[in-house]
Amino acid sequence: MQTGRNLYDAYINDSDLIGTHSRLQLAVNLSDWMAGEGSDVTNPMLDVDDFIGKSFTTGPDGKLYQLPDQQFANLYWFRKDWFDRADLQAQFKERYGYDLGVPVNWSAYEDIAEFFSIHVKEIDGVQIYGHMDYGKRAPDLGWRMTDAWLSMAGAGSKGLPNGIPVDEWGIRMEAGSCNPVGASVSRGGAANGPAAVYAIAKWDEWLRKYAPPGAASYDFYQSLPALSQGNVAQQIFWYTAFTASMVAPKSDGNNTVDDDGNPQWRMAPSPHGPYWEEGQKLGYQDAGSWTLFKSTPVDRRKAAWLYAQFVVSKTVDVKKSHVGLTFIRESTINHQSFTDRAPKLGGLIEFYRSPDRVLWSPTGVNVPDYPKLAQIWWQQIGDVNSGAFTPQEAMDRLATEMDLVMSRMQAADEKAGVYGGCGPRLNDESDPNEWLNKPGSPKAKVDEKPQGQTIGYDELIKRWQS
């Protein structure tokens, strides 16, 4: 992108970079493109309003910079066949005092993880575990955290698709502004606040206490086969992109479907941590999106735009969605063929048709330069897994380094307009308690182990459909 060379004519690029593209001025503003230079090759039936991720690819200026091509959410996954067993329900109720069901909060998730790993231990002669995750110090640990783990704990502000003024990275940008002002609590951010530290501490604790042996040393790719082996009861952080593989037949080695191919598992909304409030986002949703660069000659850009529109056209999208199960259009989600297929997809269709869907969103516009900031995360948080630093120490280092990198962006923007005037403008540091004592995010420490809450899966589905 920054070479200014025409290497490819179009790209599929995560909408996590919307804050980058809208600032660096290297990507084509699609709103103006469709109305102007590209109007003669823009499909009048494109129907931009049909794209469920349109808000994810809109910059602070209200312009569309990317067109979604595939989307998937990060949800809660659980073995419904085990949760439905009367003997396990009775044991759980006796031990914890409430019903075994879909966890609403992290306290319940933790109780269920402990229940299966420590107390049930074995089902049908197979050792089982109440949690699955990964922790290797590698680049994929970065997106494990930036994909909204802190917001699931409740670290950010209220606001959709992302918190205003504080987002799920802990970066503060005031309403109506395009200039981030800091990630540290001392600057009004939340990356090293109590909620963020709690989120990292629980990731590390659950990984060691309740996940299969060796999970702490797995990377993302090594962790993928774990669920299909059939010995994990639940996972708090599961991408719906893997639905297609999880509905594969038993003959393919998938031990989570019955002999008729019906899933014995379900997906459900992510539980939230004790800092979360109504009105906040609840999880992450990926939106790989068509992105055009100004460095591409106009004739080649027009040809690429024609192809991109074909790939996301309504007819093609229905077929594509049946293969990949990564929905981008409202019309596809509501297509009769998916009503027919829904019972075989473990709750995917019910989720995407629910009003709760909007609580899952990608990284937003508060992040001014995704590539520069994302790489900091895995390096700092990986040091928690290794034992080199405590969660508080790691998040202090992370927040400080993000502020340092943003200070360099600020200097470049003020000197040469690199970020179009929308680069960071950091707040002066002050006593963190001044910020923690104010309403909203960053949030002061709360009771981090409230009573566990669950909801019955069937009740949840009824709520979605009402």
Secondary structure, 3 states (H helix, E strand, C coil): CCCCCCCCCCEEEEHHHHHHHHHHCCECCHHHHHHCCCHHHCCCCCCHHHECCHHHHECCCCCECCEEEEEEEEEEEECHHHHCCHHHHHHHHHHHCCCCCEECEHHHHHHHHHHHHHHHCEECCEECECCCCCCCCCHHHHHHHHCCHHHHHCCCCCCCCCCCCECCCCCECCCCCCCCCECCHHHCCCCCCHHHHHHHHHHHHHHHHHCCCCHHHCCHHHHHHHHHHCCECEEEEEEHHHHHHHCCCHHHCCCCECCCCCECCEEECCCECCCCCCCCCCECEEEEEEECECCCCHHHHHHHHHHHHHHCCHHHHHHHHHHHCCCCEHHHHCCHHHHHHHHHCCCHHHHHCCHHHHHECCCCCCCCCHHHHHHHHHHHHHHHHCCCCCHHHHHHHHHHHHHHHHHHHHHHHHHHCCCCCCCCCCCCCCCHHHHHCCCCCCCCCCCCCCCCCEECHHHHHHHHHC
